[in-house]
Each structure stands twice: as C-alpha cells, then as structure tokens.
C-alpha cells in the first residue's frame, strides 16, 4: 500500500494534470483508496447506494435529491475493481472500468465520451463519439 505522504503527493500531481481535470469521473479520487465496512473488513462484491452528483449519499448533509442516482460499486479486497469486464462504478449513462484500485476506462454521456487511463492517469479523452459514428455511417 501507498504511504499517506505518497498518496497526497500523487493526488496533488494528478489534480494538476489537464486531462485529469477534464475527466468525467467524479470517482477518480477513489484511486489507491481502500474501503472497509464498519468492522474494518475490506469491502467485497457489489454495493449499491443513492448519491447525488457530488457523491453525497442520501441523508448526508448537503444531499441534492434533484441530482440523485443509484450508483453501483464493485469491490475486491477493499478497492474498486471490475470483474469480468463489468464496471466497478456505474450509474445511468456512465460506467468505469477499474483494475485493483486504478481507473482504466470511463464511458460517459451515454457512450458519447470515452476516457482511457494508464497507471491511474488519463492518457486520452475522446468526445462527440455519437457524431463521429454517424459521420462514419455506423
């Protein structure tokens, strides 16, 4: 696991990256984070919760019902992880592929935007894919 100092240094570096800033993933900050249940055991399997666009869970202070949605998270050993190609984070029109706590791919805007990540850093963001598909006759 990464030390707290390394985690903070990495977070600051990512937050200055232009593609990271443009990413449609509101969950990207969850990279390298380990999640546990109330007994301290690493989360496993799927967890579903209602949260708003700012990731505030239903009932939390500042929760915005107007932007709420069900979000499905998949965990392995306490980190976000996609199993057999299934997204580790998904809600209507948005899904994310994660590998052992690192973001790998984001599909958002109902498939109109795709992001490709390598080693937890975005390397390419493709937008207006619906228009491009239409022009290509697909």
Secondary structure, DSSP 4 states (H G I P E B T S, - for coil): ---HHHHHHHHHHHHT-HHHHH---SSGGGTT---B-TTSPBP-EEEEEEE-TT-PBTTSTT--GGG-EEEEEEEETTEE--STT--SEEETTEEEEEETTEEEEEEEGGGTEEEEEETTEEEEEE--HHHHHHHHT-
